[in-house]
Amino acid sequence: MKRTLQWSAAFVAGTLLPLGLVGTAATAAPAPSIAPQSERSLVELPAKDALEGAVAPSECGATLLDGYIDQLFADMSDVQFAFLVAHQDALLAVPTYDALFFGTAGDPDYALDSHAAQLRNTYRDLQRFWDIESDDIQLMAMHSDSLLDATRIARTLEAMVDTGELPFMSDAAIATEAQTVATFMQAQDAAFQDNPLWTLNAYAFSAEGETDPIIAALPDKLVFGDGILAAYDAIGLGDVGPRVIMAHEFAHHVQFELGTFDNGPSDPAEATRRTELMADAMASYYATHKRGLALNSKRVTDALLSFYTVGDCSFASPGHHGTPLQRERAADWGADLAAAAQPRSLVLPAERVIELFEEDLAEIISG
Ligand SMILES: [Zn+2]
């Protein structure tokens, strides 16, 4: 089944938490148990992978963002961390799914705030750069304040249950969980209320091919979380990172438009790796091209690799994005294609870029 919601933010599954904090958190929360993400969800939740890594540290490779994410966990009190473990489905998913199910581009609750002008300009520039129909994509933000509002939490959990994103919960259980989370969040300091982990995400969504009536009715979206923007600012990539992520997410919309998801390998892990590496290549092509952002290719690759590494340790997972080496090769491939443009201002049709990428994919993933 094709993954309609192409997620972006991903970071490494092996985020480490200082062992001492794991110990105390384990005491505070009787049985910290992090449910693995389901086989196929509408949106991947990178913070969920990070939480898994925090509770059971793994040996996965590190990215520029790891230290930043470690610190977000370390800065929580034991009570906060225990609450997060116990209510992870709400804290790590509600802002994402609230925007997916209820966000609209014109609603002030979903207005871009951080990096707003930069994101809007890049979005318009991408619409000009790629020769596809993109007027119908809604660009919006997701903020963590949905977690302060029991009504918003409840409607989001209900929609997640109705669409199978969460196992069954009764209306009463949903209402209780929503009230518990909203009440706890309202009593926390700003650092916890606005923790980047709740919105450490950016994703492209298209309902094309979906049969669930709730999902099929949703418009095309490109959603940016405040958390991913804060993370890039914190690691010194606030200038390049958000624009490159935008380019990667926009590439997924190009893929939706051209039916690229429909003609890939049948193995879900291989299929995801193909479309993710292709999105990296297209992001790099745009970001380094003279008619695109004309950015330095090393910085573009740093920005891509720091974030889109969710699959590093899960090569058979449907969420696998490719190894860091494969991703670097894909990004280099896009930069080389841009550098080879004759004349320099020539932008290839999206269909042609994809075709050329397919020809070289075997080499990009070799070894
Ligand atoms: Zn992606």
Residues whose N, C-alpha, C, O or C-beta is under 5 A from the ligand:
A	BS01	ZN	Q6 W7 S8 E276 A279
